[in-house]
Amino acid sequence: MTFCVLPKSLRTGIVGIAACAALSLSTTAASAEAALLVDADSGKVLYAENATYPWYPASVTKIMTAYVTLKAVKEGRVSLDKLLTVSENAVAQQPSKMGFPLGTQVTVDNALKMLMVKSANDMAVVLAEGVSGSIEDFATEMNRAAQRLGMTQTSFVNPNGLPADGQITSARDLAILARAAFRELPEYDLYWHISAIKFGRRVMRNYNTLIDRYPGADGIKTGFICASGFNLVASATRGSRRLIAVVLGARSGMQRAEKAAQLLERGFTGGGGLSWLAPSLGTVESLQPINAEPMNLRDQICNARGRRRPLSDNDEEPVAHAPEDSASPLAMLAGFQLGPPKQGSLIGPLQPSMAPIPVYTGPKRSLQAIEQLAATPPAKKKAPRKTAAHGATSTAVNNAGAPPNNARPTGTKPAAPKAATPKPAAPKSARPTAASEPAGQAKSKPKTKPAAAKQPNNG
């Protein structure tokens, strides 16, 4: 829903009438999304649409999880090197997650990197329990921080944003949180824009598509559940100016990135057009909250007709835009014509700004050990060897991908019969088993079919 928020000076006359009339043309599709653009330093609102409408945060919740954890580090309550243990509660979390076994230990530093890049739900629980002792106590700290920051529309129940009653926020509150993270924790800024992490041989790129693909992008977190749609709190810096864009309720991962990029680009280059008609929206804290129930987008996002596969937070599938899926009339008057984006117009090819940062389990490693870990090439797979009898590889696997129980290691010879119990000679019409057949007799096989029990289970 969009309201006529023009100042009194513009509410009369042709301009005011035209502006408010245009606002009344807002469509249902537009009201199913929220967008906000804020100057990170001053808090000045450059653009707002449904910015104070309650929303399900999904994994952007993890911004607050990292914020509370880093505040605890800064206050000396925990250290980045502190070892935390993966509990049963952490193991039980739904994906996306690292999937470490019960009892695995990981440092606060590594857990934070996995949290922000992989969006690991299990690491969110590990941090919550490590900082506050339990999810409930950590949620109390999260809500206390939200209250202190003036996030009047926000309440948290868990540290990862998985669906839960009472887990609510708004674009306004998320912009306030992002500003606080930048201003209060400048020494930990790296956590908001790590390009990729490397765990063993596995490289995991940040779900935030803007990082390393949109000029100046330096944060901050994505989120997705069916009820919320695709959410993104993004930031970018050019020169000495840093902007924060919040997009909630997009229909795909690529769409949320494109819309955030358009907001940021307009903020850096200026609205142009009829931007002089736009009212001053003040600071993000001055935006007035709307008392309403959060919008549930499950039917539009996950239950849409023609959906062929389940969606996830790293989904980058482009979607078809309906003709009415465009910016609000007020945005058009302000020069923010955020209509259907042209794919690739603002988000370019991947240009990594840093090498993947190694993460690992266990205690802190030295810088030399970490560099060695990052430089270690993947182990080469050994080529399968051929058997002497058949010239075939011995890599037969069953349907589960494991060697069959009766598969004999390559190159081994069948055990010789014991001398004490010699076996009678086999009749001429009988065929030797695969395990005892001499190599030179492969071509003189009898026509009788061998017993099925003697063949490897190749699926």
N, C-alpha and C positions, 0 to 999 in steps of 0.2 A: 504494500500500500504506500502511496506517495502523497504527501500533503503539500498544500500551498504555503510555503514558508517564506515568501517574499517579505521584505521589510515594508513598513507602512508607506514609505516614500514611493514604492513601486506597486502598491495594491490598487491604486486608482489610475484612471486614464487608460489609453489604448494599450500601453505596454503592460500594465498590471493585469488588465482584463485578458489580454492575449496569453500572458504567462500562466495565470491561474486556469484559464480554459485549457491550455495545453496540458497542465498537470492533471486535469480531470480525465485525460485520455489514457492514463496509465493502465496497462493491461495486467491480466493475471500472471502471465509469464514473467513480466518484469518484477511483480511483487514477490515472486518465488526466489528472488536473489537479493543479496545485500552487498553493498560496495562502499568503500570508504578510502579516501586518500588524505593523508595527514603529513605535515612537515614534522620530522622527528625532533628537531631542536625546539621549535616554538610551540608545537602542538596545534598550529593553525589548520583548520579543516579546509581543504581545497576542493573536495567533492564528497557528497554523502547521499546515499540512497538506501533507505531501510536500515540505516546504520545503528538505530537503537531498537530494532526489532529483535526479540529473544530468539536465540539460535542454539542448536546442539553443536558443541565445539568439535567433537571427534578428536583426532590426534593433535590438533593445535593446543589441546590441553597440556601437552608436553612442554610447551613454552613455560607455563607456570611451574611444572615439575622441575625443569632445569633452573628456573629462576630461584625457587625456594632452596634447591640443593646448592646452588652457587652462593646464595646469600649465607647459608650455613657454613660453607667453606670460607667465605670472606670474614665471617664472625669467629672463625676458629673452632666451631663445634665439630666439624669433620675436616679431613684433609683429602685432597685429590688422590693421594696414594693409599687411602684406607681401603682395606679389603672387605668387600661385601659378599654375602653368601646367597646363592640361589636357593630360595625356599620352595616348598611344595606349592605355595600360593603363586609364586612366580612361574613355576613350571606349568601350572594349570591355565595360564593366560592364553587367549586365542591369538593367532597370527594377526599381524606381522610380529615376529619375535625371533630372537637368536636361537632359541631352542636348546639352551645348555641343560645338562642333566642336574638333578638335585644335588646340592652340595658344592657345585662349582663356585669358585671364588673369582671375583673380578674387581678391579679398582674403581673408585668413584669416577676417575677420569675416563677410563675405557667405557664404563656404563653410560656416561653422558654422551660420548661420541656415538655409541651404538643407538642410543635413544634418539638423537637428533638427525642422524643420517638414515639409519635403517627403520626408524620409528618403532623400535622394539618394545612391545607391550610388556614383556617379561622384565626388561631392564628398568622400566618405569616402576614396577613393583619392587625390584631389588633396591632401587634408590630410595623409594618411600620407606621401606622397612629399615634400610640402613641409616637414614637420617632421623626418622621419628619413631621407629620401633614397630609401627603398624600402618596399614593403609588408612585406617580411620584417623589416627593421630596426624598423619601427614596431610590428609584432606583438611583437617582443622587448621593446619599451618597454611595451606593453600588459600583457604577462605579468609584467614586472618590477613594474609598479604593482599588479597583482592580488596578487602574492606579498607585497608590502609591506603591503597592506591586509588580508591574512588571508583572501583569497578562495581557499580551499584546493581548491575543486572546479572552478576555472575555468582554461581555456586558450583562447587566441585564435590564429587563423591569418590572418585578414584583418580589415580595419577596418569592414566593413559588415554582416557576418553572413550573407552568401550561403552556401549549403550548402558545407561543407568538413569533411573528416575532422579531428577534434581541436578543433573549435569547440564548446566545452561550458561550461556554467555551472550555476547552481542558483538558486532563489528566495532562499535564504540569502545567496549571494554577491552577487546583484544588489541586495539591500537594503543590504548593506555598502557597495557602490559608491555607491549613491544618497546614503547618509549622508555619505560622504567628499566627494562633489561639493558638497553643501550646506555642510558644515562648513569645508572647505578653500578653497572658491572662492566665498565669498558675494558678492564684487563682480561675478561673472559670472552671477548667478542668473537674469537675464532669458532667457538662452539655453534654459533648461529649460521655459519656459512662454510662448513667443511664440504668440499666437493665430493669426496668419496672416502670410504674406509676399506682396509684390506684385512681380512681375517684368514690367515693361512694363505691359500691360493685364491680365495674367493674375494672379488672386488665388488663392493656394493656402493652404487652411486646414490647421491642425495635425491629423494623424491621430489624436491623442489626443482622443477624443470628450468626455472629462470637462472639458477646458479651456473655460471660458465657458458650461458647461452644468451643472456640479455646483458648489455653493457652496464656495468656498475652494480649488478645484483649481488647482495651480500647478506641475505637472510630470507625467511627465518624458519617457517615450518608449515607443512601441509597437514591435511586431515580429511578423513572420509569415513562415514557410515551411511547406510541407506537413508536414514532419517534426515541427515544434514545436507546431503549432496557433497560435492567436492569443495573443500575449504582451503584457503591459502592466506597466510599472513606473510607478505613479501616486503623486502626492503631493498633499496638501491641507493648508491652514493655517486654523485658526480660533482667533482670539485670539492667544495666544502659543504655541499647540501645533501642531506639524506632524507629520503621520503619513505613513508610506510603505506603500503596498499593492502587492504583487506577485501577479499572476495569470498563470499559464503553462498553455498547453494548452486555452484556451477554444475553442469551436466557431465563433465568429464575432466580428467586431469589436465588435458591440453587446453580445454576451454578456460579453466580457472587461471592457468598460466598466461594465456593470451589476454584475458581481461585485466589481470594484474599488470601486465606489461603495458597495455594501453593506458591504464590509469597513471602509471609511473611516467610514461612518455609524455602524456599531456601535462603532468606536473612539472617536468623538467623543461619542456619546450614552450609552455603556455597554452591556454585554451584556444586562443584565436577566435575568429568569427565574432559571435555576439557575446563574448565573455564579459563585456562591461555590464550586461544585464543581470549577471549572477549576483545574488545577495551575499553579504558577508555572513558566513556560518559560524564565526567565532572559533573557539578552541574545541578540541575533542571533548574535554571535560564538561563543556557547556551544553553539549547536545542533550536534549531531553529524552529520557527513556520512555518507551511505550509499554504500557501494561497489557500484555497479551500472552497467549500460550505460544510456545515455540512452533514454528511451521514444521510439519512432518512431510518430507519429500520422498518417502519410500515408494509410493506408487509411481511417481514420475521418474525416479532414478533407477530403482532396482526391479520394479515390477512392470516396467514399460514393455509394451508389446514389441516383439521382434528382438528382444534382448537375447543374445545367443550364449553369453557366458557371464559368470559372476564378476562383479567389479571389485577393485581394490584400490588402495591409496596411491599406488604407482601407475594407475591406469592413465594412458596418454592417448586414448582413442579419440580422434576428432568426431564431432557429432554434427548432424545437420541442424541448422538453425531455422526456426520458424520465422516467417516475416515479421511477427510482432516481437521477436526476441531481440530487443534493442534497448538502448539507454532510455531513461525516463525523459519526458519533455523538458524538465528542468535542466537535465544534463545537456540536452541539445542546445538549450538557450545559452548555457555556460560554455559551449564549445566542446564539451565532452561527448562527442558522438560515438558512443561505444557500441556500435552496431555489430553485426556478424563479422568477426575478424577474418582477415585474409591470412590463411595459414602460412606461417613462416615470415610474415611481414615484419615482426619485431623480434621474434625468437629465432636466433640464428643457429648455425651448426655448433656442436660441442667444441669448446676451446678450453681444455682443462687449465686451470690457474695454479694447480698444485698437484703433486703426486698423491695417490691414495695414502691416507694416514694409517699405519699399521695399528691394529687393536688386537688384544690378546687376553687370555684368562691368566689368573695367577697374579703374584705380586709385581710391583713396578720393575721394569727392566731398565738397564743402563741405556744411554743414548747409543752407544756402540752396538749393543745387542739389538736395539730397535732398528738401527740402520742395516745391520746384518740380516735381520728378519725381512726387511723390505727388499733387500737386494737378492735374497735367495730365490733362484729361478725354480719354477715348478718342476717336480720330479718327472723324468721321462718315463713313459710307459714302456715296459719291455715287450718286444715283439713275441708273439706266441711261437713256440717251437713245434716242429713237426714230429710225429711218431715215426719210428723206424718201419713199422709194419704197413701203414696205410698212407703215409705221406700227408696226413691230415692234421690239423691243429688239435691240441688237447684242451681247448677253451670251451668245451661244451657246457652250456648253462641251462638250468631249468627255467621255468616261467618267471620265477622270482629273481632271476639274475644271479643265482648262486650255483657253484659247481654241483653236479648231481652226486648223490651219495656214493654211487658205484664208479665214479670217474677216477681213473688211476693217474697219478702224476706223470707228466711227460718224461719219457726216457727211462722209466723204471721197468725192470724185468719181472715177470711173474715168478713167484717163489717156486723153487724146485720142490717136487714131491719128496716126502720124507722116505729115507731108505728103509726104515723099519717097517713101513706099511706100503709096499709097492702096489700100484693099482694095475688091474688087468688091462691088457691092450684093448683099445676101443675097436669095435667092429669096423670093417672097411667102409660100411655105408654110413657111419656116424660122422658128423662134422665136428671138428674141434671148436671149442668156445673162442670168443674174441680175445679172451685174456691169454689163451695158450697157443693160438695159431701162429705157426712160424711165418716169418716175413716172406719167404720165398714161395709159399703156397697160396698166396692171395688169389691167383688166377684159376686155381683148380678147385673152386668151391662146388660142393654138390648142390643139386637143385632143391634139396630139402630145406625148408624155412627154419632159421635158427629160433631158439626159444626167446620169447619177448623179454623175459626176466634178465637176459644177459645183455640187453642193449641199454646204453645210457639214456636217461630221461632228458631229451633235448626239447621238451615242450611241444 
